[in-house]
Amino acid sequence: MASRAKPVIALVPGAYHSPSHYQEFLSLCEKAGYETAAVGLASVGSSDAKSLTVMSDVEAVREKMLLPLLDAGRDAVVFAHSYGGFVAGGSLEGLGPGQRKSGGSVVGCIILAGLPSKGGMSLMTSLTPQGMEPQHSPWVDLSEVKTKGIMHAMEPIRTFYHDVPEEMAAKALAGLQPQAESVMVTVNESDNFRDPCFDGRRAFIYALQDKALPVDLVLKPCVERTGVGWIEREIDASHSAFLSKPQELSEIVLELVKSFETK
């Protein structure tokens, strides 16, 4: 009997970013024998930003990437970065191990420096400790929200890329696009990664030098508030470890993927 194919590593990018930002990391995964897939978020670079909700991004991930893979009989491990972690939780509805009658399934979910979703909440609400007023991160430029529905990252080199080589950081900076603000304040209707079928199959990688979403102030409290167990790993890098330490990141991710394969 033929052995089952390795799962596809399916990328969900972060806010402001496109799949091209992650190409070096994805190439390392491919060199290790894993196919990769990626999808751009509807909310990044949109000409109709005000009309979008977080579910627009969830639908893009499901319909343009995950369902075509799974319907073709392939398993997938979702690798989500930053805001992409919030999107990923919603995109997994009904796609986990044992949840589909035919085809492949999502056999694991890995979040890098990201924001795990909690169904029935917006990203802004899930970020905010109980009793406090939701507010955007201090590095977010909201000057065009009222007119165009978009926001920008202030000082993106410092916020995202402070440990990335200068030439590479400049290229990454040139590829950033405006982000629809509406997806941050609308409700994610699902967070299927909390389902027991993902026990032992959900992992979180903390970027210890993260200046966009500080580990102790933001990320660890968010992970704790999910109320489920995570396999936790660390990398001594900025918010963009896929650029500053792609080899080390790929080794961490592939170790996790292999552990999901054996379950």
Secondary structure, DSSP 8 states (H G I E B T S, - for coil): -------EEEEE--TT--GGGGHHHHHHHHHTT--EEE---TTBS-SSGGG--HHHHHHHHIIIIIHHHHHTT--EEEEEETHHHHHHHHHTTT-STT--SSS--EEEEEEES-----TTEEHHHHHS-TTS-----TTEE-TTHHHHSEEEESSHHHHH-TTS-HHHHHHHHHH---EETHHHHSEE---GGGSGGGTTSEEEEEETT-SSS-IIIIIHHHHHHT-S--EEEEESS-TTHHHHSHHHHHHHHHHHHHHHHT-
